[in-house]
Amino acid sequence: MPSYTVILCIIIVMLALVFDFINGFHDTANSIATSVSTRVLTLKEAILMSASLNFIGALVSGGVAKTIGSDLINKSNISQEVILVALIAAIIWDLFTWYHAIPSSSTHAIIGGLIGAAIVYSKSVHVVFWNVFLDKIVLWLFLSSILGLIFGFIVMNLINFIFRNSRPASVSKIFSKAQIGSAALMSFNHGMNDAQKSMGVITMALVIGGFHSGTNIPIWVKAACALAMAAGTSAGGMRIIKTVGVKMAKLAPVNGFAAETVSASIIFIASKFGAPVSTTQIISTSIMGVGASKRLSSVKWIVAKNIFIAWVVTIPACAIISGVLIYIINLF
């Protein structure tokens, strides 16, 4: 009969893979919304491409996984139950926001879940390494948004200047092809950053349970998380695609290319710094910047406001959910 620790670890691994799957279909829109909304790719083509490149990207990097699994929470002061409820809180939040077509951040959901559960379990705020939280999460939350908005605006204006004497039909033809490349780049970087969170969580659970030592990510964990992310991406639907790619601003292929290229570049840089950023947040602000380059009224700011509220609320909401759950568990 397997021990309680083994059973709990298996449950955590399964939940982490479910979270990755949900993250895949929840965040599919980040990679392909503009390509689908501009009709450069069909939904089926876009999802197939995104799933494949999410899988490859997930196998490439490990810096973000280390931030989540080792640098954010003091593992010696928490238990496997903390990780369990953090995952449950993040999954609840992801499903809630997906159902309401709100492009919230799966990244911030799992971070909020970990912080809330860890604080309540240990009865101390010192269980969180707040310098890492501020430097790699809060800083990049605002920095990535600002960079997306600014560079979306700059890149779109630069493209408009370069092609100012070209016919609109010619520009659309050029960027219809170019946007396939930018969507592919976005998908690769999405896997490179987003799948890392579950890898970090599983590795943390293995270390706490005594099944692994060190901060390196086991190869089977990388492969399992990459597959779960790709499978979730292949199941992605149209709910959030409509919010990101249609409702926020009217996009042409050239606009989609600019937004995706800017977003992929920011995510790549963040991954190199080990910063677990929100791909949802970055593509959304990039689209806002691109839309605003034409005129400010091109952006439907009421949609943008609702998304902004979701960004602000996600970490504390998931922290509260996980905190309540771990408190209930502690009672028993």
Order of alpha helices (4+ residues) and beta strands (2+ residues): alpha-alpha-alpha-alpha-alpha-alpha-alpha-alpha-alpha-alpha-alpha-alpha
